[in-house]
Amino acid sequence: MKRVAKLAGLAVGLSAWMGLGFGPSAMGQGYVLAWGWTTTNGQAGLAPSNVMVGATDISAGYAHNLAVKSGRVWAWGNNSHGQTNVPMSARSNIFTVAAGRAFSLALNMSGELVAWGAGALATNIPASLSSGGVSAIAAGEWHALALKNGGAVAWGSNTYGQCDVPAALTNGVTAIDAGARFSMALKNGGVHV
């Protein structure tokens, strides 16, 4: 029964896409659609035309969004801390992005981290990350994570200990992620929160 409901939902979704001009041949080409809470900033409105086709990565912050297309970061929504002012260093060679509450992160193909927006998060990047070699990034509300050489590195607000990386997670980590005020890592198939 659940499978039938999912298939019916997919059919409705497909017909809606086709009604918007997004036929089956266009699907899978990286269309960016957003829904939910939107303010005058338009974070959940229509994505900029620049990323309506061909986007390869996306991230939603508190009230702003990021997308990657052709190695360049595009940003829209709230810009209270400059989080949508994409710097020149994030306009080429980028493969992934992470959006926090009022800051943005991008990671380029060389493993170099680019950060902008909310002051300390953008300017107080740990020195260990300045030489490149970063393989993943994640953004919480007011803190950020990076994965370098199998070790999790965190910076930003530490009100709840979200930046206190346990010694066991300084190596062997294969994935990271961040919630509003907590951090997660995957090591040896186990989730550490």
C-alpha positions in Angstrom: 0.0 0.0 0.0 2.8 2.5 0.9 4.6 1.7 -2.4 1.4 2.5 -4.4 1.0 5.8 -2.5 4.6 6.8 -3.2 4.2 6.0 -6.9 0.9 8.0 -7.0 2.7 10.9 -5.3 5.6 10.6 -7.8 3.1 10.7 -10.7 1.5 13.9 -9.3 5.0 15.4 -8.8 6.0 14.5 -12.4 2.8 15.9 -13.8 3.3 19.1 -11.8 6.9 19.4 -13.1 5.7 18.8 -16.7 3.0 21.5 -16.2 5.9 23.9 -15.3 7.8 22.9 -18.4 10.1 20.5 -16.6 9.4 17.4 -18.6 11.0 14.0 -18.1 13.9 14.8 -20.3 14.8 17.8 -18.1 14.6 15.8 -14.8 18.0 14.9 -13.2 19.6 18.0 -14.6 19.8 19.8 -11.3 16.6 21.9 -10.9 16.5 23.9 -7.7 13.0 24.2 -6.2 12.3 25.5 -2.6 9.2 25.5 -0.5 8.1 26.3 3.0 8.6 29.5 5.1 9.6 32.5 3.1 10.0 36.1 4.1 10.6 39.2 2.1 14.1 37.6 1.5 12.6 35.0 -0.8 14.7 32.1 0.5 11.9 29.6 -0.2 10.7 31.3 -3.4 11.9 30.6 -6.8 15.6 30.1 -7.1 17.6 32.6 -9.2 17.4 31.8 -12.9 21.1 31.2 -12.9 20.6 27.9 -11.0 17.3 26.8 -12.4 19.1 24.2 -14.5 22.4 22.5 -14.0 23.0 22.9 -10.3 25.2 20.1 -8.7 24.9 20.9 -5.0 22.6 22.9 -2.7 22.4 23.9 1.0 19.7 25.6 3.0 20.7 27.9 5.9 18.3 29.5 8.4 17.1 32.1 5.9 19.4 31.9 2.9 20.3 29.3 0.3 23.4 28.2 -1.6 23.8 26.4 -4.9 26.7 25.3 -7.0 26.6 25.4 -10.8 29.6 25.0 -13.1 31.9 25.3 -10.1 30.5 28.6 -9.0 28.5 29.4 -5.8 25.1 31.2 -6.1 23.4 32.6 -3.0 20.0 34.1 -2.3 17.8 35.0 0.7 18.6 36.9 3.9 21.9 38.9 3.7 22.0 40.4 7.2 25.6 39.3 7.7 26.8 39.2 4.1 26.1 35.5 3.8 24.9 35.9 0.3 27.8 38.1 -0.9 29.7 35.4 -2.6 33.4 36.2 -2.6 35.6 35.8 -5.7 37.3 32.8 -4.2 33.9 30.9 -4.3 33.1 31.7 -8.0 35.1 28.9 -9.6 36.3 25.4 -8.9 33.8 24.8 -6.1 32.1 21.4 -5.6 30.1 21.6 -2.3 28.5 24.2 0.0 27.1 24.4 3.5 24.9 27.2 4.8 24.6 28.1 8.5 22.4 30.6 10.2 24.2 33.7 8.9 27.3 32.3 7.3 28.2 30.3 4.2 30.9 27.8 3.5 32.2 26.4 0.2 34.8 23.8 -0.6 36.8 23.8 -3.8 38.3 20.9 -5.7 41.7 21.5 -4.2 40.3 21.0 -0.7 40.5 24.7 0.2 37.8 26.1 2.4 36.1 29.4 1.7 33.9 31.1 4.4 31.9 34.3 4.4 29.1 36.0 6.3 28.9 36.2 10.2 32.2 37.6 11.4 34.0 35.1 13.6 32.8 32.1 11.7 34.3 33.5 8.5 37.4 35.0 10.0 38.4 32.6 12.7 38.9 29.5 10.6 41.3 27.1 12.4 44.9 27.4 11.1 45.0 23.7 10.5 42.5 24.2 7.7 44.4 26.9 5.9 46.7 24.6 3.9 43.8 22.8 2.1 43.2 19.0 2.3 39.6 19.4 3.5 37.3 16.8 2.1 33.9 17.7 3.7 32.2 20.7 5.4 29.1 21.1 7.5 27.3 24.1 9.0 25.3 24.4 12.2 23.5 27.4 13.5 26.6 29.3 14.7 29.3 26.7 14.3 31.0 24.9 11.5 32.8 21.6 10.8 35.4 20.4 8.4 36.8 17.0 7.7 40.6 16.9 7.1 42.8 13.9 6.9 40.1 11.8 8.6 39.7 14.1 11.5 36.8 16.4 12.5 37.7 20.1 13.1 35.1 22.5 14.6 34.9 26.2 15.2 32.4 28.9 16.1 30.0 29.1 19.0 30.7 26.4 21.6 27.8 27.2 24.0 26.7 23.5 24.1 30.1 21.9 23.5 29.4 21.5 19.8 33.0 22.4 18.9 34.6 20.2 21.5 35.7 17.4 19.1 36.3 14.2 21.1 39.9 12.8 20.8 38.5 9.6 19.2 37.2 11.7 16.2 40.5 13.3 15.3 41.1 10.4 12.9 39.2 7.7 11.1 36.2 9.9 10.5 34.5 9.4 7.1 31.6 11.9 7.3 30.5 14.9 9.3 27.3 16.9 9.7 26.0 19.6 12.1 22.6 20.4 13.6 21.7 23.8 15.1 23.7 23.3 18.3 25.3 19.8 17.9 27.8 18.0 15.7 27.9 14.5 14.3 30.6 12.3 12.9 30.7 8.8 11.3 33.6 6.5 12.2 33.9 2.8 11.6 30.2 2.7 10.7 29.2 4.2 14.0 27.5 7.5 14.5 29.0 9.8 17.1 26.9 12.8 18.3 
